[in-house]
Amino acid sequence: MRIDSFLNAVNLVKRRATAQDMIAHKAVLINGGVVKASREVRVGDVIEMKFLTHNKRYEALALPTARNIPKAAQKDYIKEIA
């Protein structure tokens, strides 16, 4: 699954366009490297998102098969890393 679709599907961003904009501005990294929107996410990848005031890191636990998942199921797909 593409990183922009993954971020939208697991409810880390509200719209895929927002994810694409963050990726274009190099605010999304996978395993420490800057990515393109077409980068495939794999189970075990560490995704870092840079916001204005803080950074968040997540580990991909599973790949969703649906376009969007319920917010309550988010913990099955990603885990926040401290």
N, CA, C and O atoms as a GROMACS GRO file, in nm:
protein
  328
    1MET      N    1   0.084  -0.117   0.000
    1MET     CA    2   0.000   0.000   0.000
    1MET      C    3   0.089   0.124   0.000
    1MET      O    4   0.189   0.128   0.071
    2ARG      N    5   0.053   0.223  -0.079
    2ARG     CA    6   0.129   0.348  -0.086
    2ARG      C    7   0.124   0.421   0.047
    2ARG      O    8   0.026   0.411   0.121
    3ILE      N    9   0.230   0.495   0.079
    3ILE     CA   10   0.238   0.566   0.206
    3ILE      C   11   0.127   0.670   0.219
    3ILE      O   12   0.071   0.685   0.328
    4ASP      N   13   0.094   0.742   0.112
    4ASP     CA   14  -0.011   0.843   0.123
    4ASP      C   15  -0.147   0.778   0.151
    4ASP      O   16  -0.226   0.830   0.230
    5SER      N   17  -0.174   0.665   0.088
    5SER     CA   18  -0.298   0.593   0.114
    5SER      C   19  -0.299   0.532   0.253
    5SER      O   20  -0.403   0.530   0.320
    6PHE      N   21  -0.184   0.482   0.297
    6PHE     CA   22  -0.175   0.421   0.430
    6PHE      C   23  -0.204   0.524   0.539
    6PHE      O   24  -0.281   0.496   0.630
    7LEU      N   25  -0.143   0.642   0.529
    7LEU     CA   26  -0.166   0.745   0.630
    7LEU      C   27  -0.313   0.784   0.639
    7LEU      O   28  -0.364   0.810   0.747
    8ASN      N   29  -0.380   0.788   0.525
    8ASN     CA   30  -0.522   0.820   0.523
    8ASN      C   31  -0.606   0.704   0.575
    8ASN      O   32  -0.700   0.725   0.651
    9ALA      N   33  -0.573   0.583   0.535
    9ALA     CA   34  -0.652   0.466   0.573
    9ALA      C   35  -0.649   0.440   0.723
    9ALA      O   36  -0.750   0.399   0.781
   10VAL      N   37  -0.535   0.464   0.787
   10VAL     CA   38  -0.525   0.438   0.931
   10VAL      C   39  -0.554   0.562   1.015
   10VAL      O   40  -0.526   0.566   1.135
   11ASN      N   41  -0.611   0.664   0.951
   11ASN     CA   42  -0.659   0.784   1.020
   11ASN      C   43  -0.549   0.868   1.085
   11ASN      O   44  -0.573   0.930   1.189
   12LEU      N   45  -0.431   0.871   1.026
   12LEU     CA   46  -0.327   0.962   1.075
   12LEU      C   47  -0.342   1.100   1.013
   12LEU      O   48  -0.300   1.200   1.072
   13VAL      N   49  -0.400   1.107   0.896
   13VAL     CA   50  -0.437   1.234   0.832
   13VAL      C   51  -0.581   1.221   0.783
   13VAL      O   52  -0.628   1.110   0.758
   14LYS      N   53  -0.649   1.334   0.769
   14LYS     CA   54  -0.790   1.330   0.730
   14LYS      C   55  -0.811   1.304   0.582
   14LYS      O   56  -0.909   1.240   0.541
   15ARG      N   57  -0.718   1.354   0.500
   15ARG     CA   58  -0.732   1.337   0.355
   15ARG      C   59  -0.599   1.291   0.295
   15ARG      O   60  -0.492   1.322   0.346
   16ARG      N   61  -0.610   1.217   0.187
   16ARG     CA   62  -0.491   1.170   0.117
   16ARG      C   63  -0.411   1.287   0.062
   16ARG      O   64  -0.288   1.282   0.057
   17ALA      N   65  -0.479   1.393   0.021
   17ALA     CA   66  -0.411   1.512  -0.030
   17ALA      C   67  -0.323   1.576   0.078
   17ALA      O   68  -0.216   1.628   0.048
   18THR      N   69  -0.368   1.571   0.203
   18THR     CA   70  -0.288   1.622   0.314
   18THR      C   71  -0.161   1.539   0.329
   18THR      O   72  -0.053   1.594   0.349
   19ALA      N   73  -0.175   1.408   0.319
   19ALA     CA   74  -0.058   1.319   0.327
   19ALA      C   75   0.039   1.349   0.213
   19ALA      O   76   0.160   1.355   0.235
   20GLN      N   77  -0.013   1.368   0.093
   20GLN     CA   78   0.073   1.398  -0.022
   20GLN      C   79   0.147   1.530  -0.003
   20GLN      O   80   0.264   1.541  -0.040
   21ASP      N   81   0.079   1.628   0.054
   21ASP     CA   82   0.142   1.758   0.079
   21ASP      C   83   0.254   1.744   0.184
   21ASP      O   84   0.361   1.802   0.167
   22MET      N   85   0.229   1.668   0.290
   22MET     CA   86   0.333   1.646   0.392
   22MET      C   87   0.453   1.574   0.331
   22MET      O   88   0.568   1.606   0.362
   23ILE      N   89   0.426   1.477   0.245
   23ILE     CA   90   0.535   1.402   0.182
   23ILE      C   91   0.614   1.494   0.088
   23ILE      O   92   0.737   1.486   0.084
   24ALA      N   93   0.546   1.580   0.014
   24ALA     CA   94   0.614   1.672  -0.077
   24ALA      C   95   0.704   1.770  -0.002
   24ALA      O   96   0.806   1.814  -0.055
   25HIS      N   97   0.666   1.804   0.122
   25HIS     CA   98   0.746   1.895   0.203
   25HIS      C   99   0.843   1.821   0.295
   25HIS      O  100   0.897   1.880   0.389
   26LYS      N  101   0.866   1.693   0.266
   26LYS     CA  102   0.963   1.610   0.338
   26LYS      C  103   0.936   1.601   0.488
   26LYS      O  104   1.028   1.598   0.569
   27ALA      N  105   0.807   1.598   0.524
   27ALA     CA  106   0.768   1.587   0.663
   27ALA      C  107   0.731   1.444   0.702
   27ALA      O  108   0.690   1.419   0.815
   28VAL      N  109   0.746   1.351   0.608
   28VAL     CA  110   0.718   1.209   0.636
   28VAL      C  111   0.842   1.129   0.599
   28VAL      O  112   0.896   1.141   0.489
   29LEU      N  113   0.886   1.047   0.693
   29LEU     CA  114   1.003   0.962   0.670
   29LEU      C  115   0.966   0.817   0.702
   29LEU      O  116   0.885   0.791   0.792
   30ILE      N  117   1.026   0.725   0.630
   30ILE     CA  118   1.010   0.583   0.661
   30ILE      C  119   1.149   0.527   0.687
   30ILE      O  120   1.239   0.538   0.604
   31ASN      N  121   1.165   0.467   0.804
   31ASN     CA  122   1.294   0.410   0.847
   31ASN      C  123   1.407   0.513   0.834
   31ASN      O  124   1.519   0.478   0.799
   32GLY      N  125   1.376   0.640   0.864
   32GLY     CA  126   1.476   0.745   0.864
   32GLY      C  127   1.504   0.811   0.731
   32GLY      O  128   1.584   0.903   0.724
   33GLY      N  129   1.439   0.766   0.625
   33GLY     CA  130   1.464   0.822   0.492
   33GLY      C  131   1.343   0.896   0.439
   33GLY      O  132   1.229   0.855   0.461
   34VAL      N  133   1.367   1.005   0.368
   34VAL     CA  134   1.260   1.082   0.304
   34VAL      C  135   1.198   0.996   0.195
   34VAL      O  136   1.268   0.922   0.126
   35VAL      N  137   1.067   1.006   0.178
   35VAL     CA  138   0.997   0.919   0.084
   35VAL      C  139   0.920   0.998  -0.020
   35VAL      O  140   0.898   1.118  -0.005
   36LYS      N  141   0.879   0.928  -0.125
   36LYS     CA  142   0.785   0.981  -0.223
   36LYS      C  143   0.649   0.923  -0.191
   36LYS      O  144   0.638   0.824  -0.117
   37ALA      N  145   0.544   0.983  -0.245
   37ALA     CA  146   0.407   0.938  -0.217
   37ALA      C  147   0.383   0.796  -0.266
   37ALA      O  148   0.294   0.728  -0.215
   38SER      N  149   0.459   0.750  -0.362
   38SER     CA  150   0.439   0.616  -0.418
   38SER      C  151   0.512   0.507  -0.340
   38SER      O  152   0.500   0.389  -0.374
   39ARG      N  153   0.585   0.543  -0.236
   39ARG     CA  154   0.662   0.445  -0.156
   39ARG      C  155   0.567   0.345  -0.091
   39ARG      O  156   0.468   0.384  -0.029
   40GLU      N  157   0.597   0.218  -0.106
   40GLU     CA  158   0.514   0.112  -0.048
   40GLU      C  159   0.549   0.096   0.100
   40GLU      O  160   0.666   0.095   0.137
   41VAL      N  161   0.447   0.083   0.183
   41VAL     CA  162   0.465   0.059   0.326
   41VAL      C  163   0.465  -0.092   0.348
   41VAL      O  164   0.386  -0.165   0.288
   42ARG      N  165   0.555  -0.137   0.434
   42ARG     CA  166   0.562  -0.279   0.469
   42ARG      C  167   0.543  -0.294   0.619
   42ARG      O  168   0.570  -0.201   0.695
   43VAL      N  169   0.498  -0.409   0.661
   43VAL     CA  170   0.483  -0.435   0.804
   43VAL      C  171   0.620  -0.424   0.869
   43VAL      O  172   0.718  -0.480   0.820
   44GLY      N  173   0.627  -0.352   0.980
   44GLY     CA  174   0.753  -0.331   1.051
   44GLY      C  175   0.820  -0.200   1.019
   44GLY      O  176   0.915  -0.162   1.089
   45ASP      N  177   0.775  -0.128   0.917
   45ASP     CA  178   0.833   0.002   0.884
   45ASP      C  179   0.804   0.101   0.996
   45ASP      O  180   0.697   0.100   1.057
   46VAL      N  181   0.902   0.188   1.022
   46VAL     CA  182   0.885   0.296   1.120
   46VAL      C  183   0.858   0.425   1.041
   46VAL      O  184   0.941   0.469   0.961
   47ILE      N  185   0.742   0.482   1.066
   47ILE     CA  186   0.698   0.604   0.996
   47ILE      C  187   0.711   0.721   1.091
   47ILE      O  188   0.656   0.718   1.201
   48GLU      N  189   0.783   0.824   1.050
   48GLU     CA  190   0.798   0.944   1.131
   48GLU      C  191   0.728   1.059   1.060
   48GLU      O  192   0.748   1.081   0.941
   49MET      N  193   0.645   1.131   1.136
   49MET     CA  194   0.574   1.247   1.082
   49MET      C  195   0.620   1.370   1.159
   49MET      O  196   0.614   1.373   1.282
   50LYS      N  197   0.666   1.471   1.085
   50LYS     CA  198   0.716   1.594   1.146
   50LYS      C  199   0.606   1.700   1.140
   50LYS      O  200   0.561   1.738   1.032
   51PHE      N  201   0.566   1.746   1.257
   51PHE     CA  202   0.469   1.855   1.268
   51PHE      C  203   0.544   1.981   1.310
   51PHE      O  204   0.663   1.975   1.339
   52LEU      N  205   0.476   2.092   1.313
   52LEU     CA  206   0.543   2.218   1.349
   52LEU      C  207   0.601   2.216   1.489
   52LEU      O  208   0.712   2.265   1.511
   53THR      N  209   0.529   2.159   1.584
   53THR     CA  210   0.572   2.164   1.723
   53THR      C  211   0.632   2.034   1.776
   53THR      O  212   0.695   2.034   1.881
   54HIS      N  213   0.612   1.925   1.705
   54HIS     CA  214   0.661   1.796   1.755
   54HIS      C  215   0.670   1.695   1.641
   54HIS      O  216   0.624   1.719   1.530
   55ASN      N  217   0.732   1.583   1.671
   55ASN     CA  218   0.741   1.471   1.577
   55ASN      C  219   0.670   1.350   1.637
   55ASN      O  220   0.668   1.334   1.759
   56LYS      N  221   0.612   1.267   1.552
   56LYS     CA  222   0.548   1.144   1.598
   56LYS      C  223   0.607   1.029   1.519
   56LYS      O  224   0.633   1.042   1.399
   57ARG      N  225   0.629   0.916   1.586
   57ARG     CA  226   0.681   0.796   1.521
   57ARG      C  227   0.583   0.682   1.543
   57ARG      O  228   0.529   0.664   1.652
   58TYR      N  229   0.560   0.606   1.437
   58TYR     CA  230   0.467   0.494   1.440
   58TYR      C  231   0.532   0.373   1.375
   58TYR      O  232   0.615   0.387   1.285
   59GLU      N  233   0.494   0.256   1.422
   59GLU     CA  234   0.536   0.132   1.359
   59GLU      C  235   0.415   0.071   1.289
   59GLU      O  236   0.308   0.062   1.348
   60ALA      N  237   0.432   0.030   1.165
   60ALA     CA  238   0.324  -0.034   1.090
   60ALA      C  239   0.312  -0.179   1.135
   60ALA      O  240   0.406  -0.257   1.119
   61LEU      N  241   0.198  -0.215   1.191
   61LEU     CA  242   0.175  -0.351   1.241
   61LEU      C  243   0.108  -0.439   1.137
   61LEU      O  244   0.132  -0.560   1.131
   62ALA      N  245   0.022  -0.378   1.054
   62ALA     CA  246  -0.050  -0.452   0.951
   62ALA      C  247  -0.092  -0.352   0.843
   62ALA      O  248  -0.094  -0.231   0.866
   63LEU      N  249  -0.124  -0.405   0.727
   63LEU     CA  250  -0.170  -0.321   0.617
   63LEU      C  251  -0.320  -0.337   0.602
   63LEU      O  252  -0.369  -0.450   0.589
   64PRO      N  253  -0.395  -0.227   0.602
   64PRO     CA  254  -0.540  -0.238   0.587
   64PRO      C  255  -0.577  -0.285   0.446
   64PRO      O  256  -0.512  -0.248   0.348
   65THR      N  257  -0.682  -0.364   0.438
   65THR     CA  258  -0.730  -0.410   0.308
   65THR      C  259  -0.840  -0.318   0.256
   65THR      O  260  -0.867  -0.314   0.136
   66ALA      N  261  -0.904  -0.245   0.347
   66ALA     CA  262  -1.010  -0.151   0.309
   66ALA      C  263  -0.951  -0.012   0.289
   66ALA      O  264  -0.839   0.016   0.331
   67ARG      N  265  -1.028   0.072   0.224
   67ARG     CA  266  -0.983   0.209   0.198
   67ARG      C  267  -0.969   0.290   0.326
   67ARG      O  268  -0.876   0.369   0.340
   68ASN      N  269  -1.061   0.270   0.418
   68ASN     CA  270  -1.056   0.335   0.550
   68ASN      C  271  -1.092   0.232   0.655
   68ASN      O  272  -1.171   0.140   0.630
   69ILE      N  273  -1.034   0.249   0.773
   69ILE     CA  274  -1.067   0.160   0.883
   69ILE      C  275  -1.134   0.242   0.992
   69ILE      O  276  -1.116   0.364   0.998
   70PRO      N  277  -1.212   0.178   1.080
   70PRO     CA  278  -1.271   0.252   1.191
   70PRO      C  279  -1.162   0.304   1.285
   70PRO      O  280  -1.059   0.239   1.303
   71LYS      N  281  -1.184   0.420   1.343
   71LYS     CA  282  -1.087   0.481   1.434
   71LYS      C  283  -1.054   0.385   1.549
   71LYS      O  284  -0.940   0.382   1.596
   72ALA      N  285  -1.152   0.310   1.595
   72ALA     CA  286  -1.131   0.217   1.705
   72ALA      C  287  -1.036   0.103   1.668
   72ALA      O  288  -0.974   0.044   1.756
   73ALA      N  289  -1.023   0.072   1.540
   73ALA     CA  290  -0.936  -0.037   1.495
   73ALA      C  291  -0.795   0.011   1.463
   73ALA      O  292  -0.712  -0.068   1.419
   74GLN      N  293  -0.766   0.137   1.485
   74GLN     CA  294  -0.636   0.195   1.450
   74GLN      C  295  -0.522   0.122   1.521
   74GLN      O  296  -0.415   0.104   1.462
   75LYS      N  297  -0.542   0.080   1.644
   75LYS     CA  298  -0.436   0.014   1.721
   75LYS      C  299  -0.394  -0.121   1.662
   75LYS      O  300  -0.288  -0.172   1.696
   76ASP      N  301  -0.477  -0.179   1.574
   76ASP     CA  302  -0.442  -0.304   1.509
   76ASP      C  303  -0.347  -0.283   1.392
   76ASP      O  304  -0.283  -0.378   1.347
   77TYR      N  305  -0.337  -0.160   1.344
   77TYR     CA  306  -0.256  -0.132   1.226
   77TYR      C  307  -0.130  -0.052   1.253
   77TYR      O  308  -0.031  -0.066   1.181
   78ILE      N  309  -0.132   0.033   1.356
   78ILE     CA  310  -0.014   0.113   1.389
   78ILE      C  311   0.006   0.118   1.540
   78ILE      O  312  -0.089   0.106   1.617
   79LYS      N  313   0.132   0.136   1.580
   79LYS     CA  314   0.165   0.152   1.720
   79LYS      C  315   0.254   0.275   1.732
   79LYS      O  316   0.353   0.287   1.660
   80GLU      N  317   0.217   0.366   1.822
   80GLU     CA  318   0.299   0.485   1.842
   80GLU      C  319   0.424   0.448   1.921
   80GLU      O  320   0.418   0.378   2.022
   81ILE      N  321   0.538   0.497   1.874
   81ILE     CA  322   0.666   0.471   1.939
   81ILE      C  323   0.707   0.597   2.013
   81ILE      O  324   0.700   0.707   1.958
   82ALA      N  325   0.749   0.582   2.135
   82ALA     CA  326   0.788   0.699   2.216
   82ALA      C  327   0.920   0.756   2.175
   82ALA      O  328   0.966   0.854   2.233
   0.00000   0.00000   0.00000
